[in-house]
Amino acid sequence: DNFKTLYFDWCTELVDEIVGMWGKRLIFGQGRSYDEFRQEVSLEVFREMQQPAMTTAIEKYFQDETDVEKENARRMTQMSPYDFEQLMHPVFQEDEWILIVLGGALGGIVGLAQAYFLGN
């Protein structure tokens, strides 16, 4: 819904920019209101944007232009170790007790194995 609202606002501004004052007068002179024309154009372009080929093209464009994965990787490498830990901590917080228990158990097993093999 937010995307659709943003899109229609953008499209309305774009139509105003393209058509200009003279276009408004020509369209209004054809028996339609300018607002109706703008709405028709926005709806038609929105319908076209929902076609599979267009959706794929739009996704590729956004991926190429924003490159979120690369930007996130760049910003994460610039983080201090403390900031990185603060970022990752909520991700593991729910399963933190499992990590602690497993770490303790594995440490105990390795310690016993080491005592057994080095004790002989």
C-alpha positions in Angstrom: 0.0 0.0 0.0 2.8 2.4 0.9 4.6 1.6 -2.4 1.4 2.2 -4.4 0.9 5.5 -2.7 4.5 6.6 -3.3 4.3 5.4 -6.9 1.1 7.4 -7.6 2.5 10.5 -6.0 5.7 10.1 -8.1 3.7 9.4 -11.3 1.5 12.4 -10.7 4.5 14.6 -10.5 6.1 13.0 -13.5 3.0 13.5 -15.6 2.8 17.1 -14.5 6.4 17.6 -15.5 6.1 15.9 -18.9 2.8 17.4 -19.9 3.5 20.9 -18.7 1.1 23.8 -18.9 0.3 23.5 -22.6 -0.5 19.8 -22.3 -2.9 20.4 -19.5 -4.8 22.9 -21.6 -4.9 20.5 -24.6 -6.1 17.5 -22.5 -8.6 19.6 -20.7 -9.9 20.8 -24.0 -10.7 17.2 -25.0 -13.6 17.0 -22.6 -11.7 15.2 -19.8 -10.4 16.7 -16.7 -6.6 16.8 -16.2 -6.9 14.9 -12.9 -8.7 12.0 -14.7 -6.0 11.9 -17.3 -3.3 11.8 -14.7 -5.1 9.0 -12.9 -5.6 7.0 -16.1 -1.9 7.3 -17.0 -0.8 6.3 -13.4 -3.1 3.3 -13.4 -2.0 2.1 -16.8 1.7 2.4 -16.0 1.1 0.7 -12.7 -0.6 -2.2 -14.5 2.3 -2.5 -16.9 4.8 -2.5 -14.0 3.0 -5.6 -12.6 3.7 -7.7 -15.8 6.2 -10.5 -15.1 8.8 -9.2 -17.7 8.5 -5.7 -16.3 8.7 -6.9 -12.7 11.9 -8.8 -13.5 13.4 -5.8 -15.2 12.5 -3.5 -12.2 14.0 -6.0 -9.7 17.2 -6.2 -11.7 17.3 -2.4 -11.9 16.9 -2.0 -8.2 19.5 -4.7 -7.5 22.0 -3.1 -9.9 21.4 0.4 -8.6 21.3 -0.3 -4.9 23.5 -3.4 -4.6 22.4 -3.9 -1.0 24.5 -6.9 -0.4 27.7 -5.2 -1.4 26.8 -2.0 0.5 26.1 -4.1 3.7 29.4 -6.0 3.3 31.3 -2.7 2.9 29.7 -1.2 6.0 30.1 -4.3 8.1 33.9 -4.4 7.3 34.1 -0.8 8.5 32.5 -1.6 11.9 34.5 -2.0 15.1 34.5 -5.4 16.6 32.3 -4.1 19.4 29.7 -2.6 17.0 29.7 -5.9 15.0 29.1 -7.9 18.1 26.2 -5.6 19.1 24.8 -6.0 15.6 25.0 -9.8 15.7 24.1 -10.4 19.4 20.3 -10.2 18.9 20.5 -12.8 16.1 22.1 -15.4 18.4 20.5 -14.2 21.7 17.6 -16.7 21.5 19.9 -19.7 21.0 22.7 -18.4 23.2 22.1 -20.9 26.0 22.5 -23.8 23.4 25.9 -22.4 22.3 27.1 -22.1 25.9 25.9 -25.6 26.8 27.4 -27.2 23.7 30.7 -25.2 24.1 30.9 -26.4 27.7 30.2 -30.0 26.7 32.6 -30.1 23.8 35.3 -28.4 26.0 34.7 -31.1 28.7 35.0 -34.0 26.1 38.1 -32.6 24.6 39.6 -32.0 28.1 38.8 -35.6 29.1 40.2 -37.0 25.8 43.4 -35.0 26.3 43.8 -36.2 29.9 43.3 -39.8 28.8 45.6 -39.7 25.8 48.3 -37.6 27.4 48.1 -39.4 30.8 49.2 -42.7 29.3 
